[in-house]
């Protein structure tokens, strides 16, 4: 089945939607049918085979875009209303955004909380205020960043809010292998979790480290300089050793032999 990959406004993940007739052009806005109702999305791929999760109803019209803008403003007003109610009740939750479907019949409240909370008591008032069915959707730390959009340590938009499709496993070992300082401020993203980009170059570092001795291993050079490895530089292919005399010597891997 031929589909196009579309992206919604609250994250970079692509979803396959089938279409009938001529394929909608890439970068065009379309109205799609989801489980919630009609929603606005942007076409990000050429037609491709795939398992569809819904259908493209039509290309978005000027009226669709204007209606979406009005509903977005309405969603922001409801966010402020709900934030005030939660603050007054002493509920420690962060309301990230309120998204209406294009038909206005469904509103999704994206929120984050450090502990489990129950927001059901506000469903009635919220439904009457919005004139729509209400859904609360809890977001984890990484999902919050993807939804809101932030700048990464590189100065560019964070990967999770611009293009990343899935969150991969990231470990502190990746930071160690890349000889990065293990300070949380240095290796954590805006979400407070380990940087997703640690995984990108890790396989390359693993290859480079395979040719180097382990840290704290005893090594000697061909010239007879011996000591304990105190620092590795995989990119340069060198190690820094602490000799028995207490001096630091940098050696290239080609100069090393077993200690």
MARSEDO-240499 format. One record per residue (C-alpha): x, y, z. Coordinates in steps of 0.25 Angstrom, whole numbers. Example, Ala and Ser with C-alpha at 12.3 -4.5 7.8 and 13.67 -1.06 7.14 Angstrom:
REM residues 2
      c1      c2      c3
      49     -18      31
      55      -4      29
END
This chain:
REM residues 259
      c1      c2      c3
       0       0       0
       5      14      -4
       6      24       7
      12      37      10
      19      40      23
      13      52      31
      17      60      43
       8      66      53
      11      79      59
      14      74      73
      26      65      70
      36      60      58
      31      46      57
      26      42      44
      13      34      42
       8      27      29
      -5      31      24
     -11      25      11
     -17      34       0
     -26      33     -12
     -23      39     -25
     -11      48     -27
      -1      48     -16
      -1      61      -8
      12      69     -10
      23      68       0
      23      80      10
       8      82       7
      -2      83      19
     -13      72      19
     -25      68      27
     -24      53      32
     -33      44      40
     -28      39      53
     -34      32      64
     -37      45      71
     -43      51      58
     -39      61      47
     -25      66      49
     -15      75      42
      -2      70      38
       9      73      28
      14      63      17
      29      60      19
      32      49       9
      29      44      -5
      19      33      -7
      25      20      -1
      20       6       3
      16       4      17
       6       0      27
      -4      12      28
     -10      17      41
     -20      25      35
     -24      33      22
     -22      46      16
     -36      53      15
     -32      65       6
     -21      75       4
     -23      86      15
     -30      98      10
     -29     113      14
     -41     111      23
     -35      99      30
     -22     106      33
     -30     118      39
     -38     109      47
     -26     102      52
     -20     115      56
     -32     119      64
     -33     106      71
     -18     107      75
     -21     120      81
     -33     114      88
     -24     103      93
     -14     113      99
     -26     120     107
     -30     106     112
     -16     103     117
     -15     116     125
     -29     113     131
     -24      99     135
     -11     103     140
     -18     113     149
     -27     102     155
     -16      92     157
      -8     103     164
     -19     107     173
     -22      92     177
      -7      90     180
      -5      80     169
       9      79     164
       8      77     149
      13      84     137
       2      86     126
      11      86     113
       0      89     103
     -15      87      99
     -17      82      85
     -31      82      78
     -34      73      66
     -38      81      54
     -53      78      56
     -52      83      70
     -58      71      76
     -46      66      84
     -36      73      92
     -23      66      97
     -16      72     109
      -1      69     110
       4      69     124
      16      65     132
      17      61     147
      28      56     155
      19      47     163
       6      40     159
      -6      49     159
     -21      48     156
     -27      60     148
     -40      53     146
     -47      63     155
     -45      74     144
     -51      66     133
     -65      72     134
     -61      86     135
     -51      85     124
     -60      78     115
     -71      89     117
     -61     100     115
     -55      94     102
     -68      88      97
     -60      75      94
     -56      62      99
     -44      62     108
     -32      53     108
     -20      55     118
      -7      50     112
       5      49     122
      19      52     116
      32      47     120
      45      56     121
      49      53     107
      35      54     101
      34      67     107
      46      72     100
      41      66      87
      27      73      89
      32      87      93
      45      88      85
      58      93      90
      72      96      86
      83      85      89
      97      87      94
     101      89      79
      93     101      78
      83      95      68
      69      90      70
      69      77      79
      69      64      71
      57      59      78
      48      71      74
      54      72      60
      56      59      53
      58      47      63
      48      36      61
      51      27      73
      58      29      86
      70      19      87
      77      13      99
      88      23     104
      97      19     115
     108      26     124
     118      16     117
     116      23     104
     121      36     111
     133      29     117
     137      23     104
     137      36      98
     146      42     109
     135      52     113
     134      59     127
     124      51     135
     118      64     140
     102      64     138
     103      78     133
     112      73     121
     106      60     117
      91      63     119
      81      69     110
      70      80     113
      61      68     117
      71      65     128
      74      51     123
      87      46     116
      89      53     102
      83      45      91
      95      49      82
     104      40      91
     100      28      83
     103      34      69
     118      33      69
     119      22      80
     122      10      70
     133      18      64
     139      20      78
     138       5      81
     146       2      68
     157      12      72
     157       7      87
     159      -7      82
     173      -3      78
     177       4      91
     180      -2     105
     170      -1     116
     171      10     126
     180       7     138
     187      -4     130
     202      -5     131
     209      -3     118
     223       0     112
     228       6     100
     238       1      90
     248      11      97
     246       4     110
     237      15     117
     227       8     126
     215      12     134
     200      12     137
     190      17     126
     184      29     132
     177      35     120
     172      30     106
     171      39      94
     164      30      84
     163      40      73
     178      43      73
     181      28      76
     190      32      88
     190      29     103
     196      37     114
     203      28     124
     208      31     138
     222      26     139
     228      20     152
     236      33     153
     223      41     154
     224      48     141
     213      48     130
     217      43     116
     208      42     104
     210      31      94
     204      27      81
     198      13      80
     209       9      70
     219      11      81
     213       2      91
     216     -13      95
     212     -21     106
     216     -17     120
END
